[in-house]
């Protein structure tokens, strides 16, 4: 779902996200700011429903439709990340290239920056005939050992 941002500058902070909105001519409405602030504070991947619930628990008046529309606008412009998960779409604050660790027992998705060696990337290119311009890796594992198994 994520489309690359027009700007090559990575978005690494709330301020960067707000600047990118303005650079793209997007209005930084009160609701849009609420969503961006929450994603940067939470520092985890959240569903639209979780975002809606958390904002309303904080006393910020925002409707379901407004949450969904703003998430779509922000993710389509590459300001936030949107990933497809078995439970639906999840949104995160990192929009530049990165990989994920999927924790099976906690159902969390953790962001991680992994750099593969040039030698490894060259091997992939040779095997596939494709010029690699970017990559993401999905890791899967358990925070706690799976039931019935010990990690010795």
C-alpha positions in Angstrom: 0.0 0.0 0.0 2.8 2.4 0.7 3.9 4.7 -2.1 7.3 6.4 -2.1 7.3 10.0 -1.0 8.1 12.6 -3.5 11.0 13.9 -1.5 14.0 11.7 -1.0 14.5 13.1 2.5 13.7 10.4 5.1 11.0 11.2 7.7 12.7 10.6 11.0 10.7 12.8 13.4 7.2 14.3 13.9 8.7 17.6 12.6 9.9 16.0 9.4 6.4 14.5 8.9 4.8 17.9 9.3 7.3 19.6 7.0 6.7 16.9 4.4 3.0 17.5 4.6 3.5 21.2 4.0 6.0 20.5 1.2 3.4 18.4 -0.6 0.7 21.1 -0.1 -1.2 19.0 2.4 -3.2 20.9 4.9 -2.0 20.1 8.5 -5.4 20.0 10.1 -5.9 19.5 13.8 -7.0 15.9 13.2 -4.0 15.1 10.9 -1.7 16.5 13.6 -3.4 14.4 16.3 -2.8 11.2 14.2 0.9 12.1 13.5 1.5 13.0 17.1 0.0 9.7 18.3 2.0 7.6 15.8 5.2 9.2 16.9 4.4 8.9 20.6 3.2 5.3 20.3 6.2 4.2 18.2 4.4 1.0 17.2 2.1 -0.2 14.4 -1.5 0.5 15.1 -4.8 -0.2 13.3 -7.1 2.6 12.4 -9.5 1.5 15.2 -6.6 1.6 17.7 -5.7 5.1 16.6 -9.3 6.2 16.8 -9.7 4.6 20.3 -6.5 6.1 21.7 -7.2 9.6 20.4 -10.7 9.6 21.9 -9.3 8.2 25.2 -7.0 11.2 25.2 -10.0 13.5 24.9 -9.3 14.4 21.3 -12.5 14.7 19.3 -12.1 12.9 16.0 -14.5 10.7 14.1 -14.0 7.3 12.5 -14.2 8.7 9.0 -11.7 11.4 9.7 -9.2 8.9 11.0 -9.5 6.6 8.0 -9.4 9.5 5.5 -6.3 11.0 7.1 -4.5 7.7 7.4 -5.1 7.1 3.7 -3.9 10.5 2.7 -0.8 10.3 4.9 0.2 6.8 3.8 -0.5 7.4 0.1 1.9 10.4 0.2 4.6 8.2 1.9 4.5 10.3 5.2 3.5 7.3 7.3 3.8 3.5 6.7 0.8 1.3 5.9 1.4 -2.4 6.0 -1.0 -5.2 5.3 -1.3 -7.6 8.2 -3.4 -10.7 8.8 -5.6 -8.6 11.0 -5.9 -5.7 8.4 -3.9 -2.6 7.8 -1.5 -1.3 10.4 0.1 2.2 10.4 3.5 3.2 11.7 5.6 6.3 11.8 8.6 5.2 9.8 8.2 5.8 6.1 11.7 5.2 4.8 13.0 1.8 3.8 13.2 -0.6 6.8 12.5 -4.2 7.7 10.2 -5.8 10.3 10.4 -8.4 13.0 7.1 -10.1 13.4 6.7 -11.4 17.0 4.4 -14.3 16.8 3.5 -14.6 20.5 2.9 -10.9 21.1 1.5 -10.1 17.6 3.8 -7.0 17.5 5.6 -5.8 14.5 8.9 -4.2 15.3 10.9 -1.9 13.0 14.5 -2.7 12.3 17.1 -1.2 9.9 19.1 -4.0 8.3 21.9 -3.4 5.8 22.8 -6.3 3.5 26.3 -6.5 2.2 27.0 -5.4 -1.4 28.4 -8.9 -2.0 25.1 -10.5 -1.0 23.0 -8.0 -3.0 25.3 -8.7 -6.0 24.7 -12.5 -5.6 20.9 -11.9 -5.6 21.3 -9.8 -8.8 23.3 -12.5 -10.5 20.8 -15.2 -9.6 17.8 -13.2 -10.7 19.0 -10.9 -13.4 17.3 -8.0 -11.5 19.1 -4.8 -10.5 18.3 -4.4 -6.8 17.4 -0.9 -5.9 15.9 -1.5 -2.4 14.7 -4.2 -0.1 12.8 -5.0 3.0 13.0 -8.2 5.1 10.4 -9.7 7.3 11.7 -11.8 10.2 9.4 -14.0 12.3 10.0 -15.3 15.8 9.0 -15.6 19.4 9.8 -13.2 22.2 9.2 -16.1 24.5 10.0 -19.6 23.5 7.0 -21.4 21.8 4.9 -23.5 24.1 6.5 -26.8 24.9 10.0 -25.9 23.6 12.9 -24.6 25.6 15.6 -22.4 24.1 18.9 -24.0 25.3 
